[in-house]
């Protein structure tokens, strides 16, 4: 830990870059076993001469909270004020500063959703951004904490809140740090921009008063901040109008596992979820309430209360995963894994054909196939008569339906042999793509009725349930409902917090476990690539921002080593507290999306990030 902190100190010691009344400060991507992932740390000086303190750069709160030297807060077991703490972040001694003014009677009591508590009195003093004196802000109001308690075993951090003033931990509202910067003429306006570094222990940047055009592509896109239920701007909350998953960058195929491997795999998945839930400490911490309070977290298609189990192909159920070990190793029948090879995406790619041609036929086939096999064969044959090369099987409905009674269970060999050439090739074009409805499942393996029909290429995975709403190839609509749109953008929020119904769909697409209590379980690491993305829509999807899935991976340095050896990655995605209807977008988003927090126009602005987030500003501009 001391080694990590020495590295941290070197990174944070860099001087501020000042140009056109724009101040660039370094924000480090800190992590440790004790603190967990994605802690954005900023170094500021307090008082004259400045006393350096490192704290969490937090757009989700609005007070600057620092510990008072010698106080009870600096004597708790997990304090980081001074030695003998393994990590020393600093403390403030008013006796050593020449410009401290006590604000008599002005006290604060700040509580955070993760359980952290701070209390004490407000003071006014000088805050310095950087070490060269170019960013001195006199007369800044600071919460000097003398009491309180960090949550559980989580280390104590100072909090550098830069949110709207309505979120301050006092009824006597005041101009907090961004506004005082403007008042002092240090910056032009109450705005700042942020880009984080995805690499642990490396630096990103905050630009107070402006932007750096060298760090984003294209033009910034504006999204209005929403007022809370009382009509106030209390938080950086906007409406996210859609949320989709783009899995076009990697294969969705899961390697086949033996029974013993599956049991070991399940054990790792479950243990990974428990480990992650213990480490998670923060929840949505918005000051305001939005949308009238509690709403259902389930999507329309997900009225069940069960968990999503990774090894059951993402189907929801209330039973444990032992019911899925139905392997038959003879090779000709269904192997019990209910193969779903890219059914989600083939369904999207052929959305028009599947919805128009497949629903009725496959429903009939699914209902009747196991008994007489005629319905699915009849429909599939008629859909593909132009490509019939081997007689009348597909035209008269007997090609796929002939072995419908056994399709996918026992007679896959015969069904594939007799019908695979035409039915596999032709039906695959219409009903699930070559993979699910065609050569693999419709022809050779399962006979077409089960996996080439309703199950993988039709209504369930290619249609409405997992991918039916998407119109772009490979794009899965996660089903964000109208009442689930309010979203907090919180640099100190650590992970993503999304509606449970959305996460059920996401878990199915990623073959991951999910529960409302623990969130999204570990995911096969190759699915969490930079080419697979979450696509966030705003302004009725006129504004879009993408976040690569590698940005939700917990670093191997602090992840469970057994999960790592198994090719699984822990992820930072949890379910929204059902007592609220507010999503939260945390650290990882800001590594991919350059974001401007602008209280001059009450807006957030987004653009895709590029380049080195730690580099000195090359194209600094005041903003707005």
Buried (B, 14 or more C-beta within 10 A) or exposed (E): EEEBBEBBBEBBEBBBBBBEBBBBBBBBBBBBEBBBBBBBBBBBBBBBEBBBBBBBBBBBBBBBBBBBBBBBBBEBEBBBBBEEBEBBBBBBEBEEBEBBEEBEEBBBEBEBBBBBBBBBBBBBBBBBBBBEEBBBBBBBBBBBBBBBBBBEEBBBBBBBBBBBBBBBBBEEEBBBBBBBBBBBEBBBBBBBBBBBBBEBBBBBBBBBBBBBBBBBEEEBBBBEBBBBEEEBBBBBBBBBBBBBBBBBBBEBEBEEBEEEEBBBBBEBBBBBBEBBBEBBBBBBBBBBBBBEEEBBBBBEBBEEEBBBBBBBBBBBBEEEBEEBBEBEEEEBBBBBBBBBBBBBBBBBBBBEBBBEBBBEBBBBBBEBBBEEBBBBBBBBBBBBEEEBEBEEBBBBBBBBBBBBBBBBBBBBBBBBBBBBBBBBBBBBBBBBBBBBBBBBBBBBBBBBBBBBBBBBBBBBBBBBBBBBBBEBEBBBBBBBBEBBBBBBBBBBBBBBBBBBBBBBBBBBBBBBBBBBEBBBBBBBBEBBBEEBBBBBBBBEEEBBBBBBBBBBBBBBEBBBEBBBEBBBBBBBBBBBBBEBBBBBBBBBBBBBBBBBBBBEBEBBBBBBBBBBBBBBBEEBBBBB
